[in-house]
Amino acid sequence: MYQQIFNTLVYFFSSHPGDTAMKNSDCLASSIAVMKYTGVWMPDDLTHGKRMAYMVFRCVTQTVLFFFIILAEIAYVYKHRHDSERMVDAAVLLLSHLVQAVKLMTIIVRQERIKRLIALGDGPAFTHTEPKLKVQLERAVKLTGLIGNLLLWSAGVTAIFWFVVPALKDVLTLPLKITFPFDISGQYMMVDAAVLLLSHLVQAVKLMTIIVRQERIKRLIALGDGPAFTHTEPKLKVQLERAVKLTGLIGNLLLWSAGVTAIFWFVVPALKDVLTLPLKITFPFDISGQYIFAVMYAYTSLSVVTCGVGDAAENFLVSGVLTLASTQVGLLHEQLLDIKADGKDGCYKKAVLCVKFHQRIVEYVEEIANIFSLPIFCQCVTSSIVVCMTVYKITITKEPVEMVTMIFYLMCVMMELMMYCYPADVLLNKSLQVSDAAYPEWSGNVKTAQVLLLTALRAQRALVVNAGGMFKISLPTAAAVVQTSYTYYALLQQKLKKE
């Protein structure tokens, strides 16, 4: 997995202005690779026997490393339900994991639709050969890849901090705030347990989404790689390639960040005077023995890294397809402006192609919204609570290393939120610009003007992604989440002061 990520980084940092083999979905390569190695993304062209083996691998990895942890976090919250401080500590990760579970199930259940969506983005409808449009598309893809890589790196760094910090404490504890049906002889805080419990619950939603909808996701990716979104015009082709490279680089950085964070998460507990598990969890058996504690420490550490990097990959999958969609809208804008600049009778055929291209983009965005609506909704709803409890834990933490770990985790949570809201906001604004670009203000062929008028009327309705049909995703949504988090934080401080 890391070799593939390294190769992707080298590829994105190198210059390939004339590389015709590049696909729009190349910016998603690192995230898909992470999901493949964690059992979420079913590889293509597998025989029946290998598919069965991969499904077994998926069940084992996700059940043991993810869903068991969620159950343990829920048990911890229930056990300390009367302790507000410990409850807050535990709820942070619990909410995050619950949202991740929604994402996971979305990707799994709708994976074929997602693959078709990606294939559509790589198709001829979204692939431009005009040099100017190609350059813009390449730039967008590169930026998307860069963001994805940054997110993965951030998640990795946060996960590393998460399991390293408990090891540095005087009393050794698990990296997560979890409770098992057995004694593990550790001191826990409810805030620690709640933070990861929420995160893991959300991650479970993401995981199940990807698993259940995996065929749809694969079709979505194939659609992005198909002829509908593949441009042969040199200018557009260069822009598309640049966008793909940049998007892939961002994805790789994101995965590495998640890995480093996960490493910190399970390393810190080992550096403390009293050894504790990286997670706040409870087992149904005694783990106070030296060897059994070492085994459980390794188990929870592996879970932290797998879940952290996996969640980053799942998040960037959604962010990547949204970024590619906004890039295609920008290329459509360029094509429409070229028609207006020409204003000749021979532009009718080009105008018809723009109308068809716009319709394919609309269908592409609608498919994205249908597949990922639930995970996005869960992420936005729980992010306010997770941010609130994470900030609270940062304010009460006295150990510098643990504080750094929580700061990394807070950065990852904010990056997750921005990964959904920023590309969706760019898509919304660019889609509104299409109406102005398509308005036939020039005096040319009347037939061409009538065709462009259809696009102008349709583009007046912005392309938006609704979260669970409740609210549209945009930068104001992210601002509202942060504002709500501050409100929760103020109420939490007042409650704890009274106690």
Summary of the structure (lengths in Angstrom):
residues: 499
radius of gyration: 23.6
end to end distance: 48.3
largest distance: 84.5
contacts: 2544
relative contact order: 0.17
helix: 78%
strand: 5%
